[in-house]
Amino acid sequence: MKKLFSILTLHALVILSLNSQPVSDYIYKLDNGISVKTERCWSQVWVQQSYAPIASGDQTPLAVSTRTLGDLVSGSSFKLQSAGKEVKMQGAAPGTYDLKLTFKLSGKPGTLSFVVGNILIKPKTKTTVSVTLYDYQILIDEAPVASNGLSTFETMVNRCKTNTIQDIYFATPVFYQKGKHDQPVTADETISKTKGKIKPGTYDLLLSIGISGQTHKVWLENIQLKPDVSYKIATNLNAGGVIYTGGNKDVKMLHLYPAGTAARQTGNPAPIKNMETISYENVTVAHCCSPGTYDVLINYGTKYEWRKNIAVATGSKTEVK
């Protein structure tokens, strides 16, 4: 059996922050009014804070470094805040602050923003905050089409920017009236499980994406569909790929765990059910995986072996041997 992703959230994203830097007020919104919200997805924010003696004459006690995995944003800005009000970074007094980061989206015009808490500025010290962002990119192409006054829709899943082949991953679309998620709206015409036609209007659209036993849910709230317009909606997972290339035909599955898991296990290698991130059958096919570093447990059917510190990067195929 494929195992379900063990680090799940009920709302927007998984937050992995270090040194008690909480992340809040995560807002992903397109300029056309669509709000993007996710459930049980791989979205993550990593935050790390470090300190060093401040150089003589340096009046800015805070430095911010941002990194985004995959194709998602084209620029960023940040503001230091205290009690919700902006504080100038130059000459900021020692104390505890919030840091608001705003990213300009690279696909459809829009912004993604969030607040990092517990930013600590110490006397005579330079604080460096490093932030890494990972999320899915939403791409929507609109084109006129004769459709008897209906709106035409098609959904797609791109593994990453350079891999847009529609193979084993699909986004199943379900429409709801705006703000009412208890009863789906039936499409006027169903062409396939990812294509159809529906009356023009303003909807909340749920995209359900199946990945190795996981169901990733992406909400496009307040999407406005116009008559006789075709909408192609693509979800770029910004994912990496994992494939077994060791040549042993006895391999049944690959089980992925956070890096360091193997070193903590005692006795013979074996699955650790409550710590597994994801697992894959049909191991000679490249499967989507969120970027990160993993310990991979190879399942031979009668025995197991660890492969430690396997790095997965967005847009790259990682071979496990």
C-alpha positions as CSV (number, residue, x, y, z in Angstrom):
1,M,0.0,0.0,0.0
2,K,1.1,3.5,-0.7
3,K,1.5,5.6,2.4
4,L,0.0,9.0,2.9
5,F,2.1,12.0,3.5
6,S,2.6,12.2,7.2
7,I,3.1,16.0,7.7
8,L,-0.3,17.3,6.8
9,T,-2.2,20.5,7.6
10,L,-5.8,21.4,7.6
11,H,-5.3,24.7,5.9
12,A,-3.0,26.6,3.6
13,L,0.4,25.1,4.0
14,V,3.0,23.1,5.9
15,I,5.2,25.4,8.0
16,L,8.6,24.2,8.9
17,S,10.3,27.0,10.7
18,L,13.4,26.8,12.8
19,N,14.3,28.5,16.1
20,S,10.7,29.3,16.9
21,Q,10.1,31.6,13.9
22,P,6.3,31.2,13.4
23,V,4.8,32.0,9.9
24,S,1.4,33.5,9.7
25,D,-1.0,35.6,7.5
26,Y,0.0,33.5,4.4
27,I,-1.9,35.2,1.5
28,Y,-1.5,34.0,-2.2
29,K,-3.7,36.2,-4.4
30,L,-3.8,37.0,-8.1
31,D,-4.5,40.5,-9.3
32,N,-7.7,39.2,-11.1
33,G,-9.2,38.5,-7.6
34,I,-8.5,34.8,-7.4
35,S,-7.3,33.7,-3.9
36,V,-5.2,30.5,-3.9
37,K,-5.5,28.3,-0.9
38,T,-4.2,24.8,-0.5
39,E,-4.9,21.7,1.7
40,R,-2.6,18.7,2.2
41,C,0.0,20.1,-0.2
42,W,3.7,20.3,-0.2
43,S,3.9,24.1,0.3
44,Q,6.5,25.0,2.8
45,V,8.3,28.0,4.3
46,W,11.7,27.5,6.0
47,V,13.0,30.2,8.3
48,Q,16.4,30.4,10.0
49,Q,17.8,33.2,12.1
50,S,21.5,33.7,12.8
51,Y,23.6,36.3,14.5
52,A,27.1,37.9,14.2
53,P,28.8,40.9,15.7
54,I,27.8,44.0,13.7
55,A,30.5,45.9,11.8
56,S,31.6,49.3,13.0
57,G,29.5,52.0,11.3
58,D,26.7,49.6,10.2
59,Q,23.4,51.2,11.1
60,T,21.2,48.3,9.8
61,P,21.1,45.5,12.4
62,L,19.0,43.2,10.1
63,A,19.7,41.4,6.9
64,V,17.1,39.4,5.0
65,S,17.9,36.7,2.4
66,T,15.1,35.0,0.4
67,R,15.1,32.0,-1.9
68,T,12.3,30.5,-3.8
69,L,12.3,26.9,-5.1
70,G,11.1,26.6,-8.6
71,D,9.3,29.1,-10.8
72,L,6.9,31.2,-8.7
73,V,8.0,34.7,-8.0
74,S,9.9,37.5,-9.8
75,G,10.9,39.7,-6.9
76,S,10.4,40.3,-3.2
77,S,10.3,43.1,-0.6
78,F,10.1,43.1,3.2
79,K,9.2,45.3,6.1
80,L,10.1,45.2,9.7
81,Q,7.1,45.6,12.0
82,S,6.3,46.1,15.6
83,A,2.7,45.8,16.8
84,G,1.5,45.8,13.2
85,K,3.3,49.1,12.4
86,E,6.4,49.5,10.1
87,V,9.7,50.1,11.7
88,K,12.7,51.5,9.8
89,M,15.4,48.8,9.6
90,Q,18.2,51.4,9.8
91,G,18.8,52.1,13.4
92,A,16.2,49.6,14.7
93,A,16.5,49.2,18.4
94,P,17.2,45.9,20.1
95,G,13.9,43.9,20.6
96,T,11.6,41.4,19.1
97,Y,9.9,42.2,15.8
98,D,7.8,40.7,13.0
99,L,9.0,40.6,9.4
100,K,6.5,40.9,6.6
101,L,7.6,39.5,3.2
102,T,5.8,40.2,-0.1
103,F,6.6,38.4,-3.3
104,K,5.6,39.4,-6.8
105,L,4.3,36.4,-8.7
106,S,6.0,35.5,-12.0
107,G,3.1,33.7,-13.7
108,K,-0.1,35.5,-13.4
109,P,0.2,39.0,-11.9
110,G,-0.3,38.9,-8.2
111,T,1.4,38.7,-4.9
112,L,2.2,36.1,-2.2
113,S,2.9,37.4,1.3
114,F,3.3,36.2,4.9
115,V,4.6,37.4,8.3
116,V,7.6,35.8,10.1
117,G,7.4,36.4,13.9
118,N,10.0,36.5,16.7
119,I,12.7,38.3,14.8
120,L,15.2,39.1,17.4
121,I,17.6,42.1,17.2
122,K,20.3,42.1,19.8
123,P,22.6,44.9,21.0
124,K,25.7,45.3,18.8
125,T,24.6,42.3,16.7
126,K,23.7,41.7,13.1
127,T,20.7,39.5,12.7
128,T,20.4,37.5,9.4
129,V,17.0,36.0,8.5
130,S,17.1,33.4,5.8
131,V,13.7,32.5,4.2
132,T,13.1,29.7,1.7
133,L,9.7,29.5,0.0
134,Y,8.1,26.6,-1.9
135,D,4.6,26.6,-3.3
136,Y,2.7,25.6,-6.4
137,Q,2.4,28.0,-9.3
138,I,-1.0,28.7,-10.9
139,L,-1.1,29.5,-14.6
140,I,-4.4,30.5,-16.3
141,D,-4.6,31.1,-20.0
142,E,-7.8,32.7,-21.4
143,A,-8.9,32.7,-25.1
144,P,-12.2,33.5,-26.9
145,V,-14.1,30.4,-28.1
146,A,-17.5,29.9,-29.6
147,S,-19.4,27.9,-26.9
148,N,-23.1,28.9,-27.0
149,G,-22.6,31.4,-24.2
150,L,-20.9,28.8,-21.8
151,S,-17.4,29.0,-20.3
152,T,-15.0,26.2,-21.4
153,F,-12.5,24.9,-18.9
154,E,-9.5,22.5,-18.9
155,T,-7.2,21.7,-16.0
156,M,-3.6,20.5,-16.2
157,V,-0.8,19.4,-13.9
158,N,2.8,20.4,-14.7
159,R,5.5,18.6,-12.8
160,C,7.7,21.6,-13.1
161,K,8.3,24.5,-15.5
162,T,10.2,22.4,-18.0
163,N,7.9,19.3,-17.8
164,T,4.4,20.0,-18.9
165,I,3.6,16.5,-20.2
166,Q,0.2,15.4,-19.0
167,D,0.9,11.8,-18.1
168,I,0.0,10.3,-14.7
169,Y,-1.0,13.4,-12.7
170,F,-4.4,15.1,-13.2
171,A,-6.2,17.9,-11.5
172,T,-9.9,16.9,-11.1
173,P,-12.0,20.1,-11.1
174,V,-15.1,20.7,-9.0
175,F,-16.9,24.0,-9.0
176,Y,-18.8,25.5,-6.1
177,Q,-20.8,28.7,-5.7
178,K,-18.6,31.4,-4.2
179,G,-18.2,30.9,-0.5
180,K,-20.5,27.8,-0.4
181,H,-18.5,24.6,-0.4
182,D,-21.2,22.2,0.8
183,Q,-22.8,21.5,-2.6
184,P,-20.9,21.2,-5.9
185,V,-22.1,22.9,-9.1
186,T,-22.8,20.5,-11.9
187,A,-21.0,21.4,-15.1
188,D,-23.3,21.8,-18.1
189,E,-21.1,19.5,-20.3
190,T,-18.4,17.1,-19.2
191,I,-15.9,16.3,-22.0
192,S,-13.5,14.4,-19.8
193,K,-12.4,14.3,-16.2
194,T,-10.4,17.5,-16.7
195,K,-12.4,19.3,-19.4
196,G,-15.9,20.6,-19.6
197,K,-18.3,23.6,-20.0
198,I,-20.2,25.5,-17.4
199,K,-22.4,28.6,-17.1
200,P,-20.5,31.9,-16.7
201,G,-20.3,33.2,-13.2
202,T,-18.1,33.5,-10.1
203,Y,-17.1,30.3,-8.5
204,D,-14.7,28.7,-6.0
205,L,-12.9,25.9,-7.9
206,L,-11.3,22.9,-6.2
207,L,-8.5,21.1,-8.0
208,S,-7.8,17.7,-6.5
209,I,-4.4,16.2,-7.6
210,G,-3.5,12.6,-6.8
211,I,0.2,11.8,-6.1
212,S,1.1,8.4,-4.9
213,G,-1.9,7.9,-2.5
214,Q,-2.0,11.6,-1.5
215,T,-4.7,14.0,-2.6
216,H,-3.5,17.5,-2.9
217,K,-6.2,20.1,-2.8
218,V,-5.8,23.5,-4.5
219,W,-8.6,26.1,-4.1
220,L,-9.0,28.9,-6.6
221,E,-11.5,31.1,-4.8
222,N,-13.4,33.8,-6.6
223,I,-12.6,32.7,-10.1
224,Q,-14.7,34.6,-12.6
225,L,-15.7,32.7,-15.8
226,K,-16.9,34.7,-18.8
227,P,-19.2,33.5,-21.6
228,D,-17.5,32.1,-24.7
229,V,-14.1,32.1,-23.1
230,S,-11.8,29.1,-22.8
231,Y,-9.8,28.8,-19.5
232,K,-6.8,26.5,-19.4
233,I,-5.8,26.2,-15.7
234,A,-2.4,24.6,-15.0
235,T,-0.9,23.8,-11.6
236,N,2.9,23.8,-11.7
237,L,4.0,21.6,-8.8
238,N,7.6,22.9,-9.0
239,A,8.5,19.3,-8.1
240,G,11.5,17.1,-8.5
241,G,11.6,13.5,-9.7
242,V,12.6,10.3,-7.9
243,I,13.4,7.1,-9.8
244,Y,15.1,3.8,-9.0
245,T,18.0,3.0,-11.4
246,G,19.8,0.3,-9.4
247,G,18.8,-2.5,-11.8
248,N,17.6,-4.9,-9.1
249,K,14.2,-6.3,-10.3
250,D,13.3,-7.3,-6.8
251,V,12.7,-3.7,-5.7
252,K,9.0,-3.3,-4.8
253,M,8.9,0.3,-3.4
254,L,10.8,3.4,-2.4
255,H,9.9,4.8,1.0
256,L,11.0,8.4,1.7
257,Y,11.7,9.8,5.1
258,P,13.2,13.1,6.4
259,A,17.0,13.1,6.3
260,G,18.5,11.7,9.5
261,T,15.8,9.1,10.0
262,A,18.1,6.2,9.1
263,A,20.7,7.2,11.7
264,R,18.0,7.2,14.4
265,Q,16.7,3.7,13.6
266,T,18.1,0.8,15.6
267,G,18.2,-2.8,14.4
268,N,17.6,-4.0,10.9
269,P,16.3,-1.4,8.3
270,A,12.5,-1.4,8.3
271,P,9.6,1.0,7.5
272,I,8.8,3.5,10.2
273,K,5.1,4.0,9.6
274,N,4.5,7.2,11.4
275,M,7.5,9.0,10.0
276,E,7.2,8.2,6.3
277,T,6.9,11.2,4.0
278,I,5.7,9.4,0.9
279,S,6.3,6.1,-0.9
280,Y,6.3,5.0,-4.5
281,E,5.5,1.8,-6.4
282,N,6.5,1.2,-10.0
283,V,9.9,2.4,-9.0
284,T,11.5,2.6,-12.5
285,V,9.1,5.5,-13.4
286,A,10.1,9.0,-12.3
287,H,7.6,10.1,-9.6
288,C,7.0,13.7,-8.4
289,C,8.5,14.7,-5.1
290,S,8.7,17.9,-3.1
291,P,12.3,19.4,-3.0
292,G,14.4,18.5,0.0
293,T,16.8,15.9,1.4
294,Y,15.6,12.5,2.3
295,D,16.6,9.1,3.6
296,V,15.2,6.5,1.1
297,L,14.3,3.0,2.3
298,I,14.5,0.5,-0.6
299,N,11.9,-2.3,-0.3
300,Y,13.2,-5.5,-1.8
301,G,10.2,-7.5,-0.6
302,T,12.1,-9.6,1.9
303,K,14.6,-7.0,3.1
304,Y,15.2,-3.3,3.2
305,E,18.2,-1.0,2.7
306,W,18.8,2.7,3.4
307,R,20.1,5.2,1.0
308,K,21.0,8.3,3.1
309,N,20.8,12.0,2.3
310,I,19.3,11.8,-1.2
311,A,18.7,15.4,-2.4
312,V,15.7,16.2,-4.6
313,A,15.7,19.5,-6.5
314,T,12.9,21.2,-8.4
315,G,13.1,20.4,-12.1
316,S,15.7,17.6,-11.7
317,K,15.5,13.8,-11.7
318,T,17.1,12.1,-8.7
319,E,18.3,8.6,-9.2
320,V,18.3,6.1,-6.3
321,K,20.6,3.1,-6.8
